[in-house]
Amino acid sequence: MFSFSDETKAKLKNRVVWSRLLGWVLLCYATGLYGGVVTAPAIPEWYAGLTKPFFSPPNWLFAPVWTTLYALIAIAIWVAIEFDRSGANKGQKLRLQLLFVFQMLLNGLWSLSFFGLKSPLLALGILGILLLTGLVTLRIFAIRRPLAAWLFLPYLLWLGFAGLLNAAIVSLN
């Protein structure tokens, strides 16, 4: 029977790990791409016509911020799963991955509700759920691998800022 050497097995394992990182990156950027497609048509007229709070950042800032955040959170989930120090079993790792995918779904739903449906109030509700799932994810990341939590924290902080901005837009309009 054919068998791989230990060195070959280690090389194959590293390829699997790197391919998983690529998968997480693709998921995050696919979410961002969807958000951009839903958002772009609403910016020139609908969003431009909204009354925004004094702390609203310029429109050009959102794309680089989200690009950076998606990279960080993709690396965070990868680190939390691949380099887990907590001894989590396969079922626990699967639940964390599903929670993360759920967050990306919520992220896309926020874009759809705020810009696509032009419903800041619905978007605020979705953002509340997204913040709660983000806090749970941060806690799990901190247990699994603190580096993952640190990589995820900017995303969670941005979601908090987005919540304030979204709430202010609901209030002002």
Chimera marker file (.cmm) of the C-alpha trace (Angstrom):
<marker_set name="trace">
<marker id="1" x="0.000" y="0.000" z="0.000" r="1" g="1" b="0" radius="0.5"/>
<marker id="2" x="1.214" y="3.486" z="-0.871" r="1" g="1" b="0" radius="0.5"/>
<marker id="3" x="1.910" y="5.895" z="2.004" r="1" g="1" b="0" radius="0.5"/>
<marker id="4" x="3.175" y="9.466" z="2.238" r="1" g="1" b="0" radius="0.5"/>
<marker id="5" x="6.287" y="10.304" z="4.244" r="1" g="1" b="0" radius="0.5"/>
<marker id="6" x="5.875" y="12.491" z="7.323" r="1" g="1" b="0" radius="0.5"/>
<marker id="7" x="7.530" y="15.368" z="5.442" r="1" g="1" b="0" radius="0.5"/>
<marker id="8" x="5.088" y="15.026" z="2.548" r="1" g="1" b="0" radius="0.5"/>
<marker id="9" x="2.129" y="14.843" z="4.965" r="1" g="1" b="0" radius="0.5"/>
<marker id="10" x="3.303" y="18.078" z="6.624" r="1" g="1" b="0" radius="0.5"/>
<marker id="11" x="3.570" y="19.795" z="3.229" r="1" g="1" b="0" radius="0.5"/>
<marker id="12" x="0.090" y="18.611" z="2.256" r="1" g="1" b="0" radius="0.5"/>
<marker id="13" x="-1.334" y="19.818" z="5.559" r="1" g="1" b="0" radius="0.5"/>
<marker id="14" x="0.177" y="23.280" z="4.994" r="1" g="1" b="0" radius="0.5"/>
<marker id="15" x="-1.467" y="23.429" z="1.581" r="1" g="1" b="0" radius="0.5"/>
<marker id="16" x="-4.825" y="22.627" z="3.131" r="1" g="1" b="0" radius="0.5"/>
<marker id="17" x="-4.330" y="25.322" z="5.761" r="1" g="1" b="0" radius="0.5"/>
<marker id="18" x="-3.443" y="27.933" z="3.144" r="1" g="1" b="0" radius="0.5"/>
<marker id="19" x="-6.344" y="26.919" z="0.945" r="1" g="1" b="0" radius="0.5"/>
<marker id="20" x="-8.689" y="27.406" z="3.893" r="1" g="1" b="0" radius="0.5"/>
<marker id="21" x="-7.351" y="30.909" z="4.352" r="1" g="1" b="0" radius="0.5"/>
<marker id="22" x="-8.078" y="31.566" z="0.703" r="1" g="1" b="0" radius="0.5"/>
<marker id="23" x="-11.624" y="30.273" z="1.230" r="1" g="1" b="0" radius="0.5"/>
<marker id="24" x="-12.218" y="32.654" z="4.143" r="1" g="1" b="0" radius="0.5"/>
<marker id="25" x="-10.775" y="35.558" z="2.163" r="1" g="1" b="0" radius="0.5"/>
<marker id="26" x="-13.050" y="34.735" z="-0.781" r="1" g="1" b="0" radius="0.5"/>
<marker id="27" x="-16.110" y="34.544" z="1.495" r="1" g="1" b="0" radius="0.5"/>
<marker id="28" x="-15.349" y="37.901" z="3.104" r="1" g="1" b="0" radius="0.5"/>
<marker id="29" x="-14.627" y="39.674" z="-0.157" r="1" g="1" b="0" radius="0.5"/>
<marker id="30" x="-17.675" y="38.102" z="-1.815" r="1" g="1" b="0" radius="0.5"/>
<marker id="31" x="-19.720" y="39.620" z="1.013" r="1" g="1" b="0" radius="0.5"/>
<marker id="32" x="-18.036" y="42.960" z="0.378" r="1" g="1" b="0" radius="0.5"/>
<marker id="33" x="-18.605" y="42.706" z="-3.363" r="1" g="1" b="0" radius="0.5"/>
<marker id="34" x="-22.288" y="41.973" z="-2.803" r="1" g="1" b="0" radius="0.5"/>
<marker id="35" x="-22.502" y="44.946" z="-0.441" r="1" g="1" b="0" radius="0.5"/>
<marker id="36" x="-20.875" y="47.172" z="-3.034" r="1" g="1" b="0" radius="0.5"/>
<marker id="37" x="-23.240" y="46.056" z="-5.782" r="1" g="1" b="0" radius="0.5"/>
<marker id="38" x="-26.271" y="46.723" z="-3.585" r="1" g="1" b="0" radius="0.5"/>
<marker id="39" x="-24.890" y="49.998" z="-2.248" r="1" g="1" b="0" radius="0.5"/>
<marker id="40" x="-23.552" y="51.742" z="-5.360" r="1" g="1" b="0" radius="0.5"/>
<marker id="41" x="-26.887" y="52.576" z="-7.039" r="1" g="1" b="0" radius="0.5"/>
<marker id="42" x="-28.256" y="54.185" z="-3.856" r="1" g="1" b="0" radius="0.5"/>
<marker id="43" x="-25.282" y="56.476" z="-3.130" r="1" g="1" b="0" radius="0.5"/>
<marker id="44" x="-25.748" y="59.287" z="-5.698" r="1" g="1" b="0" radius="0.5"/>
<marker id="45" x="-29.354" y="60.126" z="-4.963" r="1" g="1" b="0" radius="0.5"/>
<marker id="46" x="-30.913" y="58.351" z="-2.005" r="1" g="1" b="0" radius="0.5"/>
<marker id="47" x="-27.931" y="58.270" z="0.387" r="1" g="1" b="0" radius="0.5"/>
<marker id="48" x="-26.706" y="61.696" z="-0.748" r="1" g="1" b="0" radius="0.5"/>
<marker id="49" x="-30.159" y="63.095" z="0.070" r="1" g="1" b="0" radius="0.5"/>
<marker id="50" x="-30.197" y="61.797" z="3.649" r="1" g="1" b="0" radius="0.5"/>
<marker id="51" x="-29.431" y="64.070" z="6.567" r="1" g="1" b="0" radius="0.5"/>
<marker id="52" x="-26.302" y="62.645" z="8.177" r="1" g="1" b="0" radius="0.5"/>
<marker id="53" x="-24.732" y="63.375" z="11.556" r="1" g="1" b="0" radius="0.5"/>
<marker id="54" x="-21.646" y="65.561" z="11.922" r="1" g="1" b="0" radius="0.5"/>
<marker id="55" x="-19.469" y="62.476" z="12.514" r="1" g="1" b="0" radius="0.5"/>
<marker id="56" x="-20.396" y="60.801" z="9.228" r="1" g="1" b="0" radius="0.5"/>
<marker id="57" x="-17.192" y="59.932" z="7.365" r="1" g="1" b="0" radius="0.5"/>
<marker id="58" x="-16.739" y="60.871" z="3.712" r="1" g="1" b="0" radius="0.5"/>
<marker id="59" x="-18.037" y="58.282" z="1.244" r="1" g="1" b="0" radius="0.5"/>
<marker id="60" x="-14.557" y="57.516" z="-0.125" r="1" g="1" b="0" radius="0.5"/>
<marker id="61" x="-13.452" y="56.190" z="3.277" r="1" g="1" b="0" radius="0.5"/>
<marker id="62" x="-15.839" y="53.228" z="3.390" r="1" g="1" b="0" radius="0.5"/>
<marker id="63" x="-14.219" y="51.142" z="0.640" r="1" g="1" b="0" radius="0.5"/>
<marker id="64" x="-10.665" y="51.121" z="2.079" r="1" g="1" b="0" radius="0.5"/>
<marker id="65" x="-11.963" y="50.535" z="5.602" r="1" g="1" b="0" radius="0.5"/>
<marker id="66" x="-14.101" y="47.567" z="4.557" r="1" g="1" b="0" radius="0.5"/>
<marker id="67" x="-11.318" y="46.183" z="2.356" r="1" g="1" b="0" radius="0.5"/>
<marker id="68" x="-8.979" y="46.181" z="5.345" r="1" g="1" b="0" radius="0.5"/>
<marker id="69" x="-11.587" y="44.819" z="7.760" r="1" g="1" b="0" radius="0.5"/>
<marker id="70" x="-12.520" y="41.921" z="5.483" r="1" g="1" b="0" radius="0.5"/>
<marker id="71" x="-8.853" y="40.918" z="5.239" r="1" g="1" b="0" radius="0.5"/>
<marker id="72" x="-8.442" y="41.074" z="9.016" r="1" g="1" b="0" radius="0.5"/>
<marker id="73" x="-11.538" y="39.033" z="9.832" r="1" g="1" b="0" radius="0.5"/>
<marker id="74" x="-10.708" y="36.405" z="7.204" r="1" g="1" b="0" radius="0.5"/>
<marker id="75" x="-7.313" y="35.964" z="8.840" r="1" g="1" b="0" radius="0.5"/>
<marker id="76" x="-8.958" y="35.971" z="12.284" r="1" g="1" b="0" radius="0.5"/>
<marker id="77" x="-11.338" y="33.074" z="11.560" r="1" g="1" b="0" radius="0.5"/>
<marker id="78" x="-8.532" y="31.153" z="9.888" r="1" g="1" b="0" radius="0.5"/>
<marker id="79" x="-6.222" y="31.623" z="12.873" r="1" g="1" b="0" radius="0.5"/>
<marker id="80" x="-8.982" y="30.703" z="15.338" r="1" g="1" b="0" radius="0.5"/>
<marker id="81" x="-9.755" y="27.460" z="13.502" r="1" g="1" b="0" radius="0.5"/>
<marker id="82" x="-6.341" y="26.360" z="12.251" r="1" g="1" b="0" radius="0.5"/>
<marker id="83" x="-4.228" y="27.342" z="15.241" r="1" g="1" b="0" radius="0.5"/>
<marker id="84" x="-6.718" y="26.739" z="18.049" r="1" g="1" b="0" radius="0.5"/>
<marker id="85" x="-5.066" y="26.330" z="21.436" r="1" g="1" b="0" radius="0.5"/>
<marker id="86" x="-8.240" y="25.541" z="23.360" r="1" g="1" b="0" radius="0.5"/>
<marker id="87" x="-8.549" y="21.914" z="22.335" r="1" g="1" b="0" radius="0.5"/>
<marker id="88" x="-11.908" y="22.478" z="20.647" r="1" g="1" b="0" radius="0.5"/>
<marker id="89" x="-13.332" y="19.433" z="18.919" r="1" g="1" b="0" radius="0.5"/>
<marker id="90" x="-14.530" y="19.301" z="15.305" r="1" g="1" b="0" radius="0.5"/>
<marker id="91" x="-18.125" y="20.075" z="16.303" r="1" g="1" b="0" radius="0.5"/>
<marker id="92" x="-17.089" y="23.204" z="18.200" r="1" g="1" b="0" radius="0.5"/>
<marker id="93" x="-14.949" y="24.339" z="15.284" r="1" g="1" b="0" radius="0.5"/>
<marker id="94" x="-17.843" y="23.769" z="12.900" r="1" g="1" b="0" radius="0.5"/>
<marker id="95" x="-20.179" y="25.840" z="15.102" r="1" g="1" b="0" radius="0.5"/>
<marker id="96" x="-17.670" y="28.706" z="15.124" r="1" g="1" b="0" radius="0.5"/>
<marker id="97" x="-17.389" y="28.543" z="11.342" r="1" g="1" b="0" radius="0.5"/>
<marker id="98" x="-21.181" y="28.567" z="10.982" r="1" g="1" b="0" radius="0.5"/>
<marker id="99" x="-21.404" y="31.552" z="13.337" r="1" g="1" b="0" radius="0.5"/>
<marker id="100" x="-18.870" y="33.381" z="11.193" r="1" g="1" b="0" radius="0.5"/>
<marker id="101" x="-20.734" y="32.554" z="7.975" r="1" g="1" b="0" radius="0.5"/>
<marker id="102" x="-23.942" y="33.767" z="9.662" r="1" g="1" b="0" radius="0.5"/>
<marker id="103" x="-22.185" y="37.054" z="10.410" r="1" g="1" b="0" radius="0.5"/>
<marker id="104" x="-21.212" y="37.446" z="6.769" r="1" g="1" b="0" radius="0.5"/>
<marker id="105" x="-24.827" y="36.762" z="5.813" r="1" g="1" b="0" radius="0.5"/>
<marker id="106" x="-25.974" y="39.455" z="8.267" r="1" g="1" b="0" radius="0.5"/>
<marker id="107" x="-23.353" y="41.796" z="6.853" r="1" g="1" b="0" radius="0.5"/>
<marker id="108" x="-24.812" y="41.350" z="3.383" r="1" g="1" b="0" radius="0.5"/>
<marker id="109" x="-28.358" y="41.695" z="4.716" r="1" g="1" b="0" radius="0.5"/>
<marker id="110" x="-27.429" y="44.991" z="6.314" r="1" g="1" b="0" radius="0.5"/>
<marker id="111" x="-26.297" y="46.357" z="2.931" r="1" g="1" b="0" radius="0.5"/>
<marker id="112" x="-29.461" y="45.055" z="1.294" r="1" g="1" b="0" radius="0.5"/>
<marker id="113" x="-31.759" y="46.531" z="3.944" r="1" g="1" b="0" radius="0.5"/>
<marker id="114" x="-30.030" y="49.909" z="4.293" r="1" g="1" b="0" radius="0.5"/>
<marker id="115" x="-29.154" y="50.654" z="0.676" r="1" g="1" b="0" radius="0.5"/>
<marker id="116" x="-31.139" y="48.164" z="-1.394" r="1" g="1" b="0" radius="0.5"/>
<marker id="117" x="-34.447" y="48.465" z="0.456" r="1" g="1" b="0" radius="0.5"/>
<marker id="118" x="-33.641" y="51.985" z="1.688" r="1" g="1" b="0" radius="0.5"/>
<marker id="119" x="-34.703" y="51.004" z="5.187" r="1" g="1" b="0" radius="0.5"/>
<marker id="120" x="-32.269" y="52.351" z="7.800" r="1" g="1" b="0" radius="0.5"/>
<marker id="121" x="-34.555" y="51.151" z="10.607" r="1" g="1" b="0" radius="0.5"/>
<marker id="122" x="-34.511" y="47.533" z="9.394" r="1" g="1" b="0" radius="0.5"/>
<marker id="123" x="-30.758" y="47.833" z="8.866" r="1" g="1" b="0" radius="0.5"/>
<marker id="124" x="-30.347" y="49.030" z="12.454" r="1" g="1" b="0" radius="0.5"/>
<marker id="125" x="-32.125" y="45.930" z="13.733" r="1" g="1" b="0" radius="0.5"/>
<marker id="126" x="-29.897" y="43.688" z="11.636" r="1" g="1" b="0" radius="0.5"/>
<marker id="127" x="-26.864" y="45.582" z="12.876" r="1" g="1" b="0" radius="0.5"/>
<marker id="128" x="-27.930" y="44.939" z="16.464" r="1" g="1" b="0" radius="0.5"/>
<marker id="129" x="-27.964" y="41.190" z="15.805" r="1" g="1" b="0" radius="0.5"/>
<marker id="130" x="-24.654" y="41.502" z="13.970" r="1" g="1" b="0" radius="0.5"/>
<marker id="131" x="-23.083" y="43.246" z="16.958" r="1" g="1" b="0" radius="0.5"/>
<marker id="132" x="-24.321" y="40.533" z="19.326" r="1" g="1" b="0" radius="0.5"/>
<marker id="133" x="-22.964" y="37.746" z="17.143" r="1" g="1" b="0" radius="0.5"/>
<marker id="134" x="-19.735" y="39.723" z="16.806" r="1" g="1" b="0" radius="0.5"/>
<marker id="135" x="-19.340" y="39.903" z="20.582" r="1" g="1" b="0" radius="0.5"/>
<marker id="136" x="-19.897" y="36.158" z="20.876" r="1" g="1" b="0" radius="0.5"/>
<marker id="137" x="-17.363" y="35.557" z="18.111" r="1" g="1" b="0" radius="0.5"/>
<marker id="138" x="-14.819" y="37.838" z="19.779" r="1" g="1" b="0" radius="0.5"/>
<marker id="139" x="-15.164" y="35.896" z="23.032" r="1" g="1" b="0" radius="0.5"/>
<marker id="140" x="-14.706" y="32.559" z="21.282" r="1" g="1" b="0" radius="0.5"/>
<marker id="141" x="-11.721" y="33.897" z="19.351" r="1" g="1" b="0" radius="0.5"/>
<marker id="142" x="-10.149" y="35.123" z="22.606" r="1" g="1" b="0" radius="0.5"/>
<marker id="143" x="-10.460" y="31.629" z="24.070" r="1" g="1" b="0" radius="0.5"/>
<marker id="144" x="-9.263" y="29.823" z="20.952" r="1" g="1" b="0" radius="0.5"/>
<marker id="145" x="-6.408" y="32.097" z="19.983" r="1" g="1" b="0" radius="0.5"/>
<marker id="146" x="-6.057" y="35.661" z="21.366" r="1" g="1" b="0" radius="0.5"/>
<marker id="147" x="-4.429" y="36.833" z="18.124" r="1" g="1" b="0" radius="0.5"/>
<marker id="148" x="-7.698" y="36.037" z="16.333" r="1" g="1" b="0" radius="0.5"/>
<marker id="149" x="-9.596" y="38.240" z="18.785" r="1" g="1" b="0" radius="0.5"/>
<marker id="150" x="-7.190" y="41.131" z="18.224" r="1" g="1" b="0" radius="0.5"/>
<marker id="151" x="-7.564" y="40.763" z="14.456" r="1" g="1" b="0" radius="0.5"/>
<marker id="152" x="-11.360" y="40.727" z="14.818" r="1" g="1" b="0" radius="0.5"/>
<marker id="153" x="-11.611" y="43.679" z="17.213" r="1" g="1" b="0" radius="0.5"/>
<marker id="154" x="-11.322" y="46.476" z="14.575" r="1" g="1" b="0" radius="0.5"/>
<marker id="155" x="-14.292" y="44.949" z="12.718" r="1" g="1" b="0" radius="0.5"/>
<marker id="156" x="-16.352" y="44.902" z="15.901" r="1" g="1" b="0" radius="0.5"/>
<marker id="157" x="-15.396" y="48.504" z="16.700" r="1" g="1" b="0" radius="0.5"/>
<marker id="158" x="-16.350" y="49.567" z="13.165" r="1" g="1" b="0" radius="0.5"/>
<marker id="159" x="-19.692" y="47.788" z="13.554" r="1" g="1" b="0" radius="0.5"/>
<marker id="160" x="-20.244" y="49.777" z="16.755" r="1" g="1" b="0" radius="0.5"/>
<marker id="161" x="-19.457" y="53.003" z="14.911" r="1" g="1" b="0" radius="0.5"/>
<marker id="162" x="-21.734" y="51.908" z="12.048" r="1" g="1" b="0" radius="0.5"/>
<marker id="163" x="-24.471" y="51.320" z="14.619" r="1" g="1" b="0" radius="0.5"/>
<marker id="164" x="-24.119" y="54.878" z="15.928" r="1" g="1" b="0" radius="0.5"/>
<marker id="165" x="-24.129" y="56.259" z="12.399" r="1" g="1" b="0" radius="0.5"/>
<marker id="166" x="-27.115" y="54.117" z="11.392" r="1" g="1" b="0" radius="0.5"/>
<marker id="167" x="-29.045" y="55.135" z="14.527" r="1" g="1" b="0" radius="0.5"/>
<marker id="168" x="-28.279" y="58.815" z="13.906" r="1" g="1" b="0" radius="0.5"/>
<marker id="169" x="-29.508" y="58.520" z="10.316" r="1" g="1" b="0" radius="0.5"/>
<marker id="170" x="-32.735" y="56.903" z="11.542" r="1" g="1" b="0" radius="0.5"/>
<marker id="171" x="-33.158" y="59.717" z="14.059" r="1" g="1" b="0" radius="0.5"/>
<marker id="172" x="-32.391" y="62.537" z="11.601" r="1" g="1" b="0" radius="0.5"/>
<marker id="173" x="-34.531" y="61.235" z="8.771" r="1" g="1" b="0" radius="0.5"/>
<link id1="1" id2="2" r="1" g="1" b="0" radius="0.2"/>
<link id1="2" id2="3" r="1" g="1" b="0" radius="0.2"/>
<link id1="3" id2="4" r="1" g="1" b="0" radius="0.2"/>
<link id1="4" id2="5" r="1" g="1" b="0" radius="0.2"/>
<link id1="5" id2="6" r="1" g="1" b="0" radius="0.2"/>
<link id1="6" id2="7" r="1" g="1" b="0" radius="0.2"/>
<link id1="7" id2="8" r="1" g="1" b="0" radius="0.2"/>
<link id1="8" id2="9" r="1" g="1" b="0" radius="0.2"/>
<link id1="9" id2="10" r="1" g="1" b="0" radius="0.2"/>
<link id1="10" id2="11" r="1" g="1" b="0" radius="0.2"/>
<link id1="11" id2="12" r="1" g="1" b="0" radius="0.2"/>
<link id1="12" id2="13" r="1" g="1" b="0" radius="0.2"/>
<link id1="13" id2="14" r="1" g="1" b="0" radius="0.2"/>
<link id1="14" id2="15" r="1" g="1" b="0" radius="0.2"/>
<link id1="15" id2="16" r="1" g="1" b="0" radius="0.2"/>
<link id1="16" id2="17" r="1" g="1" b="0" radius="0.2"/>
<link id1="17" id2="18" r="1" g="1" b="0" radius="0.2"/>
<link id1="18" id2="19" r="1" g="1" b="0" radius="0.2"/>
<link id1="19" id2="20" r="1" g="1" b="0" radius="0.2"/>
<link id1="20" id2="21" r="1" g="1" b="0" radius="0.2"/>
<link id1="21" id2="22" r="1" g="1" b="0" radius="0.2"/>
<link id1="22" id2="23" r="1" g="1" b="0" radius="0.2"/>
<link id1="23" id2="24" r="1" g="1" b="0" radius="0.2"/>
<link id1="24" id2="25" r="1" g="1" b="0" radius="0.2"/>
<link id1="25" id2="26" r="1" g="1" b="0" radius="0.2"/>
<link id1="26" id2="27" r="1" g="1" b="0" radius="0.2"/>
<link id1="27" id2="28" r="1" g="1" b="0" radius="0.2"/>
<link id1="28" id2="29" r="1" g="1" b="0" radius="0.2"/>
<link id1="29" id2="30" r="1" g="1" b="0" radius="0.2"/>
<link id1="30" id2="31" r="1" g="1" b="0" radius="0.2"/>
<link id1="31" id2="32" r="1" g="1" b="0" radius="0.2"/>
<link id1="32" id2="33" r="1" g="1" b="0" radius="0.2"/>
<link id1="33" id2="34" r="1" g="1" b="0" radius="0.2"/>
<link id1="34" id2="35" r="1" g="1" b="0" radius="0.2"/>
<link id1="35" id2="36" r="1" g="1" b="0" radius="0.2"/>
<link id1="36" id2="37" r="1" g="1" b="0" radius="0.2"/>
<link id1="37" id2="38" r="1" g="1" b="0" radius="0.2"/>
<link id1="38" id2="39" r="1" g="1" b="0" radius="0.2"/>
<link id1="39" id2="40" r="1" g="1" b="0" radius="0.2"/>
<link id1="40" id2="41" r="1" g="1" b="0" radius="0.2"/>
<link id1="41" id2="42" r="1" g="1" b="0" radius="0.2"/>
<link id1="42" id2="43" r="1" g="1" b="0" radius="0.2"/>
<link id1="43" id2="44" r="1" g="1" b="0" radius="0.2"/>
<link id1="44" id2="45" r="1" g="1" b="0" radius="0.2"/>
<link id1="45" id2="46" r="1" g="1" b="0" radius="0.2"/>
<link id1="46" id2="47" r="1" g="1" b="0" radius="0.2"/>
<link id1="47" id2="48" r="1" g="1" b="0" radius="0.2"/>
<link id1="48" id2="49" r="1" g="1" b="0" radius="0.2"/>
<link id1="49" id2="50" r="1" g="1" b="0" radius="0.2"/>
<link id1="50" id2="51" r="1" g="1" b="0" radius="0.2"/>
<link id1="51" id2="52" r="1" g="1" b="0" radius="0.2"/>
<link id1="52" id2="53" r="1" g="1" b="0" radius="0.2"/>
<link id1="53" id2="54" r="1" g="1" b="0" radius="0.2"/>
<link id1="54" id2="55" r="1" g="1" b="0" radius="0.2"/>
<link id1="55" id2="56" r="1" g="1" b="0" radius="0.2"/>
<link id1="56" id2="57" r="1" g="1" b="0" radius="0.2"/>
<link id1="57" id2="58" r="1" g="1" b="0" radius="0.2"/>
<link id1="58" id2="59" r="1" g="1" b="0" radius="0.2"/>
<link id1="59" id2="60" r="1" g="1" b="0" radius="0.2"/>
<link id1="60" id2="61" r="1" g="1" b="0" radius="0.2"/>
<link id1="61" id2="62" r="1" g="1" b="0" radius="0.2"/>
<link id1="62" id2="63" r="1" g="1" b="0" radius="0.2"/>
<link id1="63" id2="64" r="1" g="1" b="0" radius="0.2"/>
<link id1="64" id2="65" r="1" g="1" b="0" radius="0.2"/>
<link id1="65" id2="66" r="1" g="1" b="0" radius="0.2"/>
<link id1="66" id2="67" r="1" g="1" b="0" radius="0.2"/>
<link id1="67" id2="68" r="1" g="1" b="0" radius="0.2"/>
<link id1="68" id2="69" r="1" g="1" b="0" radius="0.2"/>
<link id1="69" id2="70" r="1" g="1" b="0" radius="0.2"/>
<link id1="70" id2="71" r="1" g="1" b="0" radius="0.2"/>
<link id1="71" id2="72" r="1" g="1" b="0" radius="0.2"/>
<link id1="72" id2="73" r="1" g="1" b="0" radius="0.2"/>
<link id1="73" id2="74" r="1" g="1" b="0" radius="0.2"/>
<link id1="74" id2="75" r="1" g="1" b="0" radius="0.2"/>
<link id1="75" id2="76" r="1" g="1" b="0" radius="0.2"/>
<link id1="76" id2="77" r="1" g="1" b="0" radius="0.2"/>
<link id1="77" id2="78" r="1" g="1" b="0" radius="0.2"/>
<link id1="78" id2="79" r="1" g="1" b="0" radius="0.2"/>
<link id1="79" id2="80" r="1" g="1" b="0" radius="0.2"/>
<link id1="80" id2="81" r="1" g="1" b="0" radius="0.2"/>
<link id1="81" id2="82" r="1" g="1" b="0" radius="0.2"/>
<link id1="82" id2="83" r="1" g="1" b="0" radius="0.2"/>
<link id1="83" id2="84" r="1" g="1" b="0" radius="0.2"/>
<link id1="84" id2="85" r="1" g="1" b="0" radius="0.2"/>
<link id1="85" id2="86" r="1" g="1" b="0" radius="0.2"/>
<link id1="86" id2="87" r="1" g="1" b="0" radius="0.2"/>
<link id1="87" id2="88" r="1" g="1" b="0" radius="0.2"/>
<link id1="88" id2="89" r="1" g="1" b="0" radius="0.2"/>
<link id1="89" id2="90" r="1" g="1" b="0" radius="0.2"/>
<link id1="90" id2="91" r="1" g="1" b="0" radius="0.2"/>
<link id1="91" id2="92" r="1" g="1" b="0" radius="0.2"/>
<link id1="92" id2="93" r="1" g="1" b="0" radius="0.2"/>
<link id1="93" id2="94" r="1" g="1" b="0" radius="0.2"/>
<link id1="94" id2="95" r="1" g="1" b="0" radius="0.2"/>
<link id1="95" id2="96" r="1" g="1" b="0" radius="0.2"/>
<link id1="96" id2="97" r="1" g="1" b="0" radius="0.2"/>
<link id1="97" id2="98" r="1" g="1" b="0" radius="0.2"/>
<link id1="98" id2="99" r="1" g="1" b="0" radius="0.2"/>
<link id1="99" id2="100" r="1" g="1" b="0" radius="0.2"/>
<link id1="100" id2="101" r="1" g="1" b="0" radius="0.2"/>
<link id1="101" id2="102" r="1" g="1" b="0" radius="0.2"/>
<link id1="102" id2="103" r="1" g="1" b="0" radius="0.2"/>
<link id1="103" id2="104" r="1" g="1" b="0" radius="0.2"/>
<link id1="104" id2="105" r="1" g="1" b="0" radius="0.2"/>
<link id1="105" id2="106" r="1" g="1" b="0" radius="0.2"/>
<link id1="106" id2="107" r="1" g="1" b="0" radius="0.2"/>
<link id1="107" id2="108" r="1" g="1" b="0" radius="0.2"/>
<link id1="108" id2="109" r="1" g="1" b="0" radius="0.2"/>
<link id1="109" id2="110" r="1" g="1" b="0" radius="0.2"/>
<link id1="110" id2="111" r="1" g="1" b="0" radius="0.2"/>
<link id1="111" id2="112" r="1" g="1" b="0" radius="0.2"/>
<link id1="112" id2="113" r="1" g="1" b="0" radius="0.2"/>
<link id1="113" id2="114" r="1" g="1" b="0" radius="0.2"/>
<link id1="114" id2="115" r="1" g="1" b="0" radius="0.2"/>
<link id1="115" id2="116" r="1" g="1" b="0" radius="0.2"/>
<link id1="116" id2="117" r="1" g="1" b="0" radius="0.2"/>
<link id1="117" id2="118" r="1" g="1" b="0" radius="0.2"/>
<link id1="118" id2="119" r="1" g="1" b="0" radius="0.2"/>
<link id1="119" id2="120" r="1" g="1" b="0" radius="0.2"/>
<link id1="120" id2="121" r="1" g="1" b="0" radius="0.2"/>
<link id1="121" id2="122" r="1" g="1" b="0" radius="0.2"/>
<link id1="122" id2="123" r="1" g="1" b="0" radius="0.2"/>
<link id1="123" id2="124" r="1" g="1" b="0" radius="0.2"/>
<link id1="124" id2="125" r="1" g="1" b="0" radius="0.2"/>
<link id1="125" id2="126" r="1" g="1" b="0" radius="0.2"/>
<link id1="126" id2="127" r="1" g="1" b="0" radius="0.2"/>
<link id1="127" id2="128" r="1" g="1" b="0" radius="0.2"/>
<link id1="128" id2="129" r="1" g="1" b="0" radius="0.2"/>
<link id1="129" id2="130" r="1" g="1" b="0" radius="0.2"/>
<link id1="130" id2="131" r="1" g="1" b="0" radius="0.2"/>
<link id1="131" id2="132" r="1" g="1" b="0" radius="0.2"/>
<link id1="132" id2="133" r="1" g="1" b="0" radius="0.2"/>
<link id1="133" id2="134" r="1" g="1" b="0" radius="0.2"/>
<link id1="134" id2="135" r="1" g="1" b="0" radius="0.2"/>
<link id1="135" id2="136" r="1" g="1" b="0" radius="0.2"/>
<link id1="136" id2="137" r="1" g="1" b="0" radius="0.2"/>
<link id1="137" id2="138" r="1" g="1" b="0" radius="0.2"/>
<link id1="138" id2="139" r="1" g="1" b="0" radius="0.2"/>
<link id1="139" id2="140" r="1" g="1" b="0" radius="0.2"/>
<link id1="140" id2="141" r="1" g="1" b="0" radius="0.2"/>
<link id1="141" id2="142" r="1" g="1" b="0" radius="0.2"/>
<link id1="142" id2="143" r="1" g="1" b="0" radius="0.2"/>
<link id1="143" id2="144" r="1" g="1" b="0" radius="0.2"/>
<link id1="144" id2="145" r="1" g="1" b="0" radius="0.2"/>
<link id1="145" id2="146" r="1" g="1" b="0" radius="0.2"/>
<link id1="146" id2="147" r="1" g="1" b="0" radius="0.2"/>
<link id1="147" id2="148" r="1" g="1" b="0" radius="0.2"/>
<link id1="148" id2="149" r="1" g="1" b="0" radius="0.2"/>
<link id1="149" id2="150" r="1" g="1" b="0" radius="0.2"/>
<link id1="150" id2="151" r="1" g="1" b="0" radius="0.2"/>
<link id1="151" id2="152" r="1" g="1" b="0" radius="0.2"/>
<link id1="152" id2="153" r="1" g="1" b="0" radius="0.2"/>
<link id1="153" id2="154" r="1" g="1" b="0" radius="0.2"/>
<link id1="154" id2="155" r="1" g="1" b="0" radius="0.2"/>
<link id1="155" id2="156" r="1" g="1" b="0" radius="0.2"/>
<link id1="156" id2="157" r="1" g="1" b="0" radius="0.2"/>
<link id1="157" id2="158" r="1" g="1" b="0" radius="0.2"/>
<link id1="158" id2="159" r="1" g="1" b="0" radius="0.2"/>
<link id1="159" id2="160" r="1" g="1" b="0" radius="0.2"/>
<link id1="160" id2="161" r="1" g="1" b="0" radius="0.2"/>
<link id1="161" id2="162" r="1" g="1" b="0" radius="0.2"/>
<link id1="162" id2="163" r="1" g="1" b="0" radius="0.2"/>
<link id1="163" id2="164" r="1" g="1" b="0" radius="0.2"/>
<link id1="164" id2="165" r="1" g="1" b="0" radius="0.2"/>
<link id1="165" id2="166" r="1" g="1" b="0" radius="0.2"/>
<link id1="166" id2="167" r="1" g="1" b="0" radius="0.2"/>
<link id1="167" id2="168" r="1" g="1" b="0" radius="0.2"/>
<link id1="168" id2="169" r="1" g="1" b="0" radius="0.2"/>
<link id1="169" id2="170" r="1" g="1" b="0" radius="0.2"/>
<link id1="170" id2="171" r="1" g="1" b="0" radius="0.2"/>
<link id1="171" id2="172" r="1" g="1" b="0" radius="0.2"/>
<link id1="172" id2="173" r="1" g="1" b="0" radius="0.2"/>
</marker_set>
